[in-house]
């Protein structure tokens, strides 16, 4: 990593961390193990991140910017509220299947024994996803496709569905694809 520009180094560190998270039964993720994977010293890691918690924050920032950027694109392109909710759910499941290591961050599994504020940040992420689903479902209610009284309960159910699929995916060693049969299940949840 000697000739790599600083911004690129940070990205390499985060990519290596995400790759390590793809092996839930592998060795414990420590800064020493991460440094070995990158063939650098731990001091080199700390030149770019003050702590391991800050590295996880970098992964969470990636997740947030990607997911909420995609939610905004869906809302901009799709006027139909139910279709928005369907597309958001599908995107969330696809994001996990495309990013297995990030799935462990999404469910909090990778954050166990890390700084408590990281899990709090993920809890805020779930709240923001639920808010986006509420907005889509309110639009559907305004279009006569749903009942306004059910919006909050249904949004909570949908977030629980996604979290359950993510959790199952991670706990299966990334074998139980969260997108499998998702279209049918989402249709059942949105009817």
Secondary structure, 3 states (H helix, E strand, C coil): CCCCCHHHHHHHHHHHHHHHHCCCCCCCCCHHHHHHHHCCCHHHHHCCCCCHHHHHHHHHHHHHHHHHHHHHHHHHHCCCHHHHHHHHHHHHHHHHHHCHHHHHHHCCHHHCCCCHHHHHHHHHHHHHHHHHHHHHHHHHHHCCCCCHHHHHHHHHHHHHHHHHHHHHHHHCCCCCCCCCCHHHHHHHHHC
